[in-house]
Amino acid sequence: MKKIGFIAGISFFLGAVFFALIFGTGQGFNTVNAEQIESDTVPIKMGNFSFAPLVKRVRPAVVKVLSKTVSGGNSRFNDSLLDRFFSRRNRKREVTGVGSGFLISSDGYIITNNHVVENAIKVMVKTLDGKEYSAEIIGKDPKTDLALLKIDGKNLPYIELGDSSKVEIGEWVLAIGNPLNQDLTVTSGIISAKGRQLEGVGDVYVDFLQTDASINRGNSGGPLINMKGKVIGINSVILSQSGGSIGIGFAIPSDMAKKVIGDLKTKGSVVRGWLGVGVQSLTKKEAKEYDLPSSGILIGSVESNSPAKKAGIKISDFIIKINGKNIKTGNELRKIIGNSTPGTIVKLTVLRLKARKNITKIINIKIGKAPDTLKFKPQDGNGKVSDLGMVIINNSIAVQKEYGLSTSKGILVKSVERNGFAAEFGIKSGDIIFGMNRSELASIKQFNEMLDEMKAGRVIRLWINRNGYESSIRVQLPN
């Protein structure tokens, strides 16, 4: 019994020592401070770890963005009785939306989402210390949902944009913003996935970062911050059936933002590259039938006077590489080209059918400048521009043949931004605008000259040829 008691005593003592080591000071884990983390890949061990030092450092640079818009005032009916019955739709009222943003320089430049300030007539910014500033919209880019604002200030707190290419799945991140009007809320989570493509969001230019950090309405435009205190994403989208966070949020990578914000700051808009091709993907069965690799892109169309046409790209060419790197999808090609500077030479490796055999051909193409989204310049002397949300090209006999149009007159609406200004008034891709008010339109130059003479907010009538049928659409120009 004594021997057993002695053994039991020793066992108890050793157990107590082990317990103390594991659950004593620091809970048996290394104490890690957020400010001590030097690498994005350093594993965070719990215990006395706290986000507090990091939050104190970056939170003062996050701002609340108040965007004032005008709702109503545009009749959607071409019937006077319906217009009278729904007369409340024609009453304009001011609506204030709330979003987030963050300072990226001490002199007052702020990043936010385009959809936060898209139709704003006035933007205010509120900082952590309660100060309010009137903000100028320097530029907006609907294709990436980014916008650049500017407030007057000196020695303001700011956050640096980090390197999103080094972000790893499972890495800790913080989201800071104003969810549901709750000022400067901080939530934590991890990077859940990378390279997400969202249908109808961010066009084809954005590969989103996915996070489970809680993001709700009002977080839009706020920063997603890594443990080094740098912004690696701009919170933009959530997936939710209820409208609230379910742990599936998406952020625009900081590397994408660097280029876009740089262009907005220096040019007021984003300049993108252009090849002028339509692409298609092949099923594995089709690739086998055509004796083609399962990975690559089939050229389905080549636009006249495009860089691709000038370089000799042909319909049914099969692109397998760009600048020596394998390429798999059309979205991948459009993203690479769109993010390239016009004038850059790219090398395409293509398979071309010749004498019933696929031969490899190297084609060097000088990237062109993508057709600009149509702009309207308000006559208020401040030099700002508002986006009408459509891309147009001059019509011609060649364009008529290429697109199968019913006429070669006017200007062709090549594409319309989803939920954009033009789409709001019923303008569609493929429409031919052949007149404005009581004047015929022959070119984009004439169209822009007529718009330049008109005041912001004026209602105009556009004459449209849609699939051979002519009608008119009333459009109220942006304020």
TAHU-V418171 format. One record per pair of residues at least 4 apart in sequence whose C-alpha atoms are under 7 Angstrom apart, sorted by the first residue. I is the first residue (numbers start at 0). J is the second residue. D is the distance in whole Angstrom. If there is no record, write none. Layout:
((I	J	D) (I	J	D))
This chain:
((0	4	6) (1	5	6) (2	6	6) (3	7	6) (4	8	6) (5	9	6) (6	10	6) (7	11	6) (8	12	6) (9	13	6) (10	14	6) (11	15	6) (12	16	6) (13	17	6) (14	18	6) (15	19	6) (16	20	6) (17	21	6) (18	22	6) (19	23	5) (20	27	6) (21	26	6) (21	27	4) (22	26	4) (22	27	6) (23	27	6) (25	29	7) (25	30	6) (25	46	5) (25	47	6) (26	46	6) (28	44	7) (28	45	7) (28	46	6) (29	44	7) (30	46	6) (30	47	5) (30	48	6) (31	44	7) (31	48	5) (32	48	6) (32	49	7) (33	49	7) (33	50	6) (33	52	7) (33	53	6) (33	226	6) (34	52	7) (34	53	6) (34	227	7) (36	41	7) (36	226	7) (36	227	7) (37	227	7) (39	166	7) (39	226	7) (50	54	6) (51	55	6) (52	56	6) (53	57	6) (53	228	6) (54	58	5) (57	158	7) (57	228	7) (59	127	6) (59	156	6) (60	101	6) (60	102	5) (60	156	5) (60	157	5) (60	158	6) (61	100	6) (61	101	4) (61	102	6) (62	99	6) (62	100	5) (62	101	5) (62	124	6) (62	125	6) (62	126	5) (62	127	7) (63	98	6) (63	99	5) (63	100	6) (63	124	6) (63	125	5) (63	126	6) (63	177	7) (64	97	6) (64	98	5) (64	99	5) (64	100	6) (64	123	6) (64	124	5) (64	125	7) (65	95	6) (65	96	6) (65	97	5) (65	98	7) (65	122	6) (65	123	5) (65	124	6) (66	95	5) (66	96	5) (66	97	6) (66	115	7) (66	116	6) (66	119	6) (66	121	6) (66	122	5) (66	123	7) (67	93	7) (67	94	6) (67	95	4) (67	96	6) (67	119	5) (67	120	6) (67	121	5) (67	122	6) (68	93	6) (68	94	5) (68	95	6) (68	118	6) (68	119	5) (68	120	6) (69	91	6) (69	92	6) (69	93	5) (69	94	6) (70	91	6) (70	92	5) (70	93	6) (70	94	7) (71	88	5) (71	89	6) (71	90	6) (71	91	5) (71	92	7) (72	88	6) (72	89	4) (72	90	5) (72	91	5) (73	89	6) (74	82	7) (74	88	7) (74	89	6) (76	81	7) (76	82	6) (78	82	6) (79	83	6) (80	84	6) (81	85	6) (82	86	6) (97	180	7) (97	217	6) (98	115	6) (98	177	6) (98	217	4) (98	218	6) (98	219	6) (98	220	7) (99	111	6) (99	176	5) (99	177	6) (99	217	6) (99	218	6) (99	219	6) (99	220	5) (99	221	5) (100	109	6) (100	110	5) (100	111	4) (100	220	5) (100	221	5) (101	109	5) (101	110	6) (101	111	7) (101	221	6) (101	222	7) (102	107	6) (102	108	6) (102	109	4) (102	110	7) (102	157	5) (102	158	6) (103	108	6) (103	109	6) (103	157	5) (103	158	5) (103	159	6) (104	108	6) (104	157	5) (105	153	6) (105	154	5) (105	155	4) (105	156	6) (105	157	6) (106	151	7) (106	152	5) (106	153	5) (106	154	6) (106	155	6) (107	149	5) (107	150	5) (107	151	6) (107	152	6) (107	155	7) (108	147	7) (108	148	6) (108	149	5) (108	150	7) (109	147	6) (109	148	5) (109	149	6) (110	146	6) (110	147	5) (110	148	6) (110	220	7) (111	145	6) (111	146	5) (111	147	6) (111	220	4) (111	221	7) (112	144	5) (112	145	4) (112	146	5) (112	219	6) (112	220	5) (112	235	7) (113	117	5) (113	139	6) (113	140	6) (113	141	6) (113	144	5) (113	145	5) (113	146	5) (114	144	6) (120	478	7) (122	133	6) (122	134	5) (123	131	7) (123	132	6) (123	133	5) (123	134	5) (124	131	6) (124	132	5) (124	133	6) (124	134	6) (125	129	6) (125	130	6) (125	131	4) (125	132	6) (126	130	5) (126	131	7) (132	150	6) (133	150	6) (134	148	6) (134	149	5) (134	150	5) (135	148	5) (135	149	5) (135	150	7) (136	147	6) (136	148	5) (136	149	7) (137	147	5) (137	148	5) (137	149	7) (137	263	7) (137	264	7) (137	267	6) (138	146	6) (138	147	5) (138	263	5) (138	267	5) (138	268	6) (139	145	6) (139	146	4) (139	147	6) (139	268	7) (140	144	6) (140	145	5) (140	146	6) (140	268	7) (140	269	7) (141	145	7) (142	201	5) (142	202	5) (143	201	5) (143	202	7) (143	204	7) (143	205	6) (144	201	6) (147	260	6) (147	263	7) (158	229	6) (158	230	7) (159	229	5) (159	230	6) (160	229	6) (160	230	5) (160	231	6) (160	253	6) (161	229	5) (161	230	5) (161	231	5) (161	253	6) (162	231	6) (162	253	7) (162	254	6) (163	231	5) (163	252	6) (163	253	6) (163	254	6) (167	190	7) (168	190	5) (168	191	6) (168	192	6) (169	189	5) (169	190	5) (169	191	6) (170	189	5) (170	190	5) (171	188	6) (171	189	4) (171	190	7) (171	225	6) (171	226	7) (172	187	6) (172	188	6) (172	189	5) (172	190	7) (172	223	6) (172	224	5) (172	225	5) (172	226	7) (173	185	7) (173	186	6) (173	187	4) (173	188	6) (173	212	7) (173	223	6) (173	224	5) (173	225	7) (174	185	6) (174	186	5) (174	187	6) (174	212	6) (174	222	6) (174	223	5) (174	224	6) (175	183	6) (175	184	6) (175	185	5) (175	186	7) (175	221	6) (175	222	6) (175	223	7) (176	182	7) (176	183	5) (176	184	6) (176	185	7) (176	217	7) (176	218	5) (176	221	5) (177	181	5) (177	182	5) (177	183	5) (177	184	6) (177	217	5) (177	218	5) (178	184	7) (178	215	5) (178	216	5) (178	217	4) (178	218	5) (179	215	7) (179	216	6) (179	217	5) (180	217	6) (186	212	6) (186	213	6) (187	212	5) (188	210	7) (188	211	5) (188	212	4) (189	210	6) (189	211	6) (189	212	7) (190	209	6) (190	210	5) (190	211	7) (191	209	5) (191	210	5) (191	211	6) (192	208	6) (192	209	5) (192	210	7) (193	207	6) (193	208	5) (193	209	6) (194	206	4) (194	207	5) (194	208	6) (195	206	5) (195	207	5) (195	208	6) (196	206	6) (196	207	6) (201	205	5) (203	330	6) (203	333	7) (203	334	6) (204	334	5) (205	251	7) (207	249	6) (207	250	5) (207	251	5) (207	252	6) (208	249	5) (208	250	5) (208	251	6) (208	252	6) (209	247	7) (209	248	6) (209	249	5) (209	250	6) (210	247	6) (210	248	5) (210	249	6) (211	246	4) (211	247	5) (211	248	6) (212	246	6) (213	244	6) (213	246	6) (214	218	6) (214	237	7) (214	244	6) (214	248	6) (215	243	6) (215	244	5) (218	234	7) (219	234	5) (219	235	5) (220	233	6) (220	234	5) (220	235	6) (221	233	6) (221	234	5) (222	230	6) (222	232	6) (222	233	5) (222	234	6) (223	230	6) (223	231	6) (223	232	5) (223	233	6) (223	234	6) (224	228	6) (224	229	5) (224	230	5) (224	231	6) (225	229	6) (225	230	6) (225	231	7) (230	253	7) (231	252	6) (231	253	5) (232	250	5) (232	251	5) (232	252	4) (232	253	5) (233	250	5) (233	251	5) (233	252	7) (233	253	7) (234	249	6) (234	250	4) (234	251	6) (235	249	6) (235	250	5) (235	251	7) (236	248	6) (236	249	5) (236	250	7) (237	247	6) (237	248	4) (237	249	6) (238	247	6) (238	248	6) (239	243	6) (239	244	6) (239	245	6) (252	256	7) (253	257	6) (255	259	7) (256	260	6) (257	261	6) (258	262	6) (259	263	6) (259	269	6) (260	264	6) (261	265	6) (262	266	5) (262	267	7) (262	268	6) (262	269	5) (263	267	4) (263	268	5) (263	269	6) (270	368	7) (271	337	5) (271	338	6) (271	339	6) (271	340	6) (271	341	7) (271	368	6) (271	369	6) (272	336	5) (272	337	4) (272	338	6) (272	339	5) (272	340	6) (272	341	5) (272	366	6) (272	367	6) (272	368	5) (272	369	5) (273	336	6) (273	337	6) (273	366	6) (273	367	5) (273	368	5) (273	369	5) (274	305	6) (274	306	5) (274	307	5) (274	366	6) (274	367	6) (275	301	6) (275	302	5) (275	305	5) (275	306	6) (275	307	6) (276	298	7) (276	300	6) (276	301	5) (276	302	6) (276	307	7) (277	298	6) (277	299	5) (277	300	5) (277	301	6) (278	296	6) (278	297	6) (278	298	5) (278	299	5) (278	300	7) (278	329	6) (279	296	6) (279	297	5) (279	298	6) (279	299	6) (279	329	7) (280	296	6) (280	297	6) (280	328	7) (281	285	6) (281	286	6) (282	286	6) (283	287	6) (283	293	6) (284	288	6) (285	289	6) (286	290	6) (286	291	5) (286	292	6) (286	293	6) (287	291	6) (294	319	7) (294	327	5) (295	317	7) (295	318	6) (295	319	5) (295	326	6) (295	327	5) (295	328	7) (296	317	5) (296	318	5) (296	319	7) (296	327	7) (296	328	6) (296	329	6) (297	315	6) (297	316	6) (297	317	5) (297	318	6) (298	314	5) (298	315	5) (298	316	5) (298	317	6) (299	314	5) (299	315	6) (300	314	6) (301	307	7) (301	308	6) (301	313	7) (301	314	7) (302	308	7) (303	308	6) (304	308	6) (304	309	7) (305	309	6) (306	310	6) (306	364	7) (306	365	6) (306	366	6) (306	367	6) (307	311	6) (307	312	5) (307	364	7) (308	312	6) (310	363	7) (310	364	6) (312	316	7) (316	349	6) (316	350	6) (316	351	5) (317	349	5) (317	350	5) (317	351	7) (318	347	7) (318	348	6) (318	349	4) (318	350	6) (319	325	6) (319	326	6) (319	348	6) (319	349	6) (320	324	5) (320	325	4) (320	326	5) (320	347	6) (320	348	5) (321	325	7) (321	326	7) (321	345	7) (321	346	6) (321	347	5) (321	348	6) (322	345	6) (322	346	5) (322	347	6) (326	331	7) (327	331	7) (328	332	7) (329	333	6) (330	334	6) (331	335	6) (332	336	6) (333	337	6) (334	338	6) (335	339	6) (339	343	7) (341	366	5) (341	367	5) (341	368	5) (342	365	6) (342	366	5) (342	367	6) (343	365	6) (343	366	5) (344	363	6) (344	364	5) (344	365	4) (344	366	6) (345	363	6) (345	364	5) (345	365	6) (346	361	7) (346	362	6) (346	363	5) (346	364	6) (347	361	6) (347	362	5) (347	363	6) (348	359	7) (348	360	6) (348	361	5) (348	362	7) (349	359	6) (349	360	5) (349	361	6) (350	357	6) (350	358	5) (350	359	5) (350	360	6) (351	357	5) (351	358	5) (351	359	7) (352	356	5) (352	357	4) (352	358	6) (353	357	6) (353	358	7) (370	390	7) (371	390	6) (372	388	6) (372	389	6) (372	390	5) (373	386	7) (373	387	6) (373	388	7) (373	389	6) (373	390	6) (373	391	7) (374	384	6) (374	385	6) (374	386	5) (374	387	6) (375	384	6) (375	385	6) (375	386	7) (375	387	7) (375	450	7) (376	383	7) (376	384	5) (376	385	7) (376	451	6) (377	384	7) (377	454	6) (377	455	5) (378	454	6) (378	455	7) (385	477	7) (387	420	5) (387	421	6) (388	415	6) (388	416	5) (388	419	5) (388	420	5) (388	421	6) (389	412	7) (389	414	6) (389	415	4) (389	416	6) (389	421	6) (390	412	6) (390	413	6) (390	414	5) (390	415	7) (391	410	7) (391	411	5) (391	412	5) (391	413	5) (392	410	6) (392	411	5) (392	412	7) (392	413	7) (393	409	7) (393	410	5) (393	411	6) (393	442	6) (393	443	6) (394	398	6) (394	399	7) (394	407	5) (394	408	6) (394	409	6) (394	410	5) (394	411	6) (395	399	6) (395	407	5) (395	408	7) (396	400	6) (396	407	5) (397	401	6) (398	402	6) (399	403	6) (399	404	5) (399	406	6) (399	407	5) (400	404	7) (405	466	7) (405	467	5) (408	433	7) (408	441	7) (409	431	6) (409	432	6) (409	433	4) (409	440	5) (409	441	5) (409	442	6) (410	431	6) (410	432	5) (410	433	6) (410	441	7) (410	442	6) (410	443	7) (411	429	6) (411	430	6) (411	431	5) (411	432	6) (412	428	5) (412	429	5) (412	430	5) (412	431	6) (413	428	5) (413	429	6) (414	428	5) (415	421	7) (415	422	6) (415	427	6) (415	428	6) (416	422	7) (417	422	7) (418	422	6) (418	423	6) (419	423	6) (420	424	7) (421	425	7) (421	426	5) (422	426	5) (422	427	7) (424	474	6) (426	430	7) (430	463	6) (430	464	6) (430	465	5) (431	463	6) (431	464	5) (431	465	6) (432	461	7) (432	462	6) (432	463	5) (432	464	6) (433	439	6) (433	440	5) (433	441	7) (433	462	6) (433	463	6) (434	438	6) (434	439	4) (434	440	5) (434	461	6) (434	462	5) (435	439	6) (435	440	7) (435	460	6) (435	461	5) (435	462	6) (436	459	6) (436	460	5) (436	461	6) (440	445	7) (440	446	7) (441	445	7) (442	446	6) (443	447	6) (444	448	6) (445	449	6) (446	450	6) (447	451	6) (448	452	7) (449	453	7) (453	457	7) (455	476	6) (455	477	6) (455	478	5) (456	475	6) (456	476	5) (456	477	5) (456	478	5) (457	475	6) (457	476	5) (458	473	7) (458	474	6) (458	475	4) (458	476	6) (459	473	6) (459	474	5) (459	475	6) (460	471	6) (460	472	6) (460	473	5) (460	474	6) (461	471	5) (461	472	5) (461	473	6) (462	470	6) (462	471	4) (462	472	7) (463	469	6) (463	470	5) (463	471	6) (464	468	5) (464	469	4) (464	470	7) (465	469	6))
